[in-house]
Amino acid sequence: MDPMTTSRRTFLGFVGGGALAAGLAACGSSGPSSTPGSTTGASGAGGAGSGATYWFLTGQPQQGIREAQVKRFNDANPDTKLKTTEFQNDAFKAKIKTAIGAGQGPTLIWGWGGGGLKAYVEAGQVEDLTDWLNKDQADLKNSIFPSAFTAATVNGKIYAVPGETVTPIVLFYDKRAFEKIGAEPPKSWQDIMSLVPKFNEKGIAPFSLGGQSRWTNMMWLEFLFDRIGGAEVFQNIFDGKKDGWSDPSALKALEEMQNLIKANGFIKGFSSITADSNADQALLYTGKAAMMLHGAWTYGNMKASGGDFVTGGHMGYMNFPPYDGGKGDPSDTVGNPGQYMSISSKATDGEKETAKKFIANNTLDDATVEAWVKSGNIPVVKSAKDKLSSITDKNDSAWLNFVYDTAANAKNFAQSWDQALSPTQAETLLDNIAKLFQLSISPQQFATNMNAVIGQ
Amino acid sequence: MSVAPPVPPGSLRNKPASGVGRSGPVAWMVLPALVLFTVFGVVPLIGVLVLSFTQWDGLGAIHAAGLSNWKSVLSDSQLPHSILVTFEIMILSWLVQTPMSLLLGTFLAGRQRYRAFLAVLYFIPLLLSSAAIAITYKALLDPNFGLGPGLQLGFLTQDWLGKSNLALGVVIFIVSWQFIPFHSLIYQGGVRAIPTTMYEAAAIDGAGRIRQFFSITVPQLKYTIITSSTLMVVGSLTFFDLIFVLTAGGPGDATRVLALDMYKRGFMSNQMGPASVIAALIVLLGLALALLLRRLGGSTTASQQEGA
């Protein structure tokens, strides 16, 4: 067909090599680290005939659970061991794309589904798992939350198996801060706006925000779009509808966003704060900020690092409040409906078998589900509910039930925008969100910039 | 500027291999460097140039795209902004680094014990990796948990990385902090190479320290200054790691230099074609600047020590 395609390998050898070096250099100190206790040194190249490979992310408690899964698998299958390589989040995102493009990717491709998965599918890099899941693994498929499959499905076919945890975005707050100003947690967006000056008067920042990370700001827009205009506003954008960002509800949401920023709703210097350092969480549990919109995955760290913030019962949490007069369903939530594992189409048949066996036997087995629940997370399986009663810690139990109910009762569980959209749109989106929060562009300019890349 | 120093007779090293048999044994010595340069320099460069005329998302097939990438990048308002930021950082950091390194280098050229000791201290920033420096500064500059709030110093408690101008200033400061030691070292070597006879003669003529510095040290260091400036200018074109870790090009795009723009387009937006266009532009700019600086310094690298 295209004469260019035939020479792709050669090309990649040259270009990809240099690019990879640049990518790795960019990651600086956060390069790959090989699994502690792993039998083999982690070799970057897992594509050709060297056994099945699996790359995943560092960071506790997830890292420990993933390592335990692999260990159980390798103990049970000494002949077809899975080799692992661990990466820090941003390093992983940069490396996995380059590696897959160069035919050097792992057998098991871990990811967030959505737009990233779609790019792999369009490039023919991942296996179609529809038949395998419907026929051979119907039990596994039925045990998983149905909502988790949306982000794993491209053009009606399933290319990834949901795994790990469902993590909605939640509004956390500090009960002590609300006692100080003698107010109740907000029941609507309008309440939020009226709480802002009260907190500022007392020298407490209304909201903590790790604005430098950009996707942290995005969570706000995800909720405002939904609460004001309903789930279809973003659905239209996702479907590539022309000028989808100029929807009147979208513009109104963007304007409300800037109103909150102008009213000093966020902590001073929020654009200098990163979420990776967990400084935004620290602002909440040290009492410098009263509220924080963040992923459910932050619970574990706030419990571990926050002194008596969680254990003393000072942490409150709720779903994002409704917008008076808005169209959105108040039960709607956004976040990550799961994490996803795909199988490389470039792997050998033996490697694919190993990978499938691992997915089927070890990723959502009882031990894993229990470990996730113990770590304060809700795994993507329906049986998670049964495990909740075994939790003895009062705070953990209340938290887990809340997360489970939020996820299970959500009328619409939207995937994070930067994961749902194509990488090209996602990058432009994050860029423009940062500018919107800097107040350097208006809602109208934001919509114009974003409309330009719709459907790309 | 046009008075290029006379080329000393016999030093024909500027035009070797003109059919003389003497170059035979010397030529193969260039081979290792040439092979490395070809494999890791020229070949990827050609690859990038070819990629700039294609459409590729880094995953699937590569499609020829003609001039569309060049057209879209050259008409994108992001490009002039990135070039502007790149040059701002280049020029401002040059303006900070050159006088400081020159003075420090001259100071360290003295052979006193305490100066040798200080030289070791000044050298420390150069030992740290850019990523480590960026992470450290990020923690120090944190508006809530950083140095300012920690020491209760109001003027240090700024939104350093969150305001466009401040962030640019911070980048320039850290770049200078990191590289002044390196350039001081170059100047130290340069100053030590100046014959002491010149200073002795000047002292007899009654020139003071300051007069000596401006009339002997600085003119004698002309080529050292050009070398050091070339390194600074061309180096700042490819400046990436520190800015990537420190601000990731933010806030907004206030510190998005060309190299960062390239990375974001290529590896975050999955648009290798436009990213390659920027890469090609960086190469062209770098070559042009290096040539320009060589021109400024005259076409030879001969020492002007004797007879200047």
Interface residues (C-beta under 8 A of the other chain):
Chain A: D2 M4 T5 R8 F11 F14 V15 G17 G18 A19 A22 G23 A25 A26 G28 S29 A94 K97 T98 I100 G101 A119 Y120 E122 A123 G124 Q125 G211 Q212 R214 I267 K268 G269 F270 S271 S272 I273 T274 S277 A279 A282 L283 K288 S422 P423 T424 A426 E427 T428 D431 A434 K435 Q438 S440
Chain B: F40 V43 P44 G47 V48 V50 L51 T54 D57 G58 L59 G60 A61 I62 H63 A64 S129 S130 A131 A132 A134 I135 K138 A139 L141 D142 P143 N144 F145 Q158 D159 W160 L161 G162 K163 S164 F240 D241 F244 V245 T247 A248 G250 P251 G252 D253 Y263 K264 G266 F267 M268 S269 N270 Q271
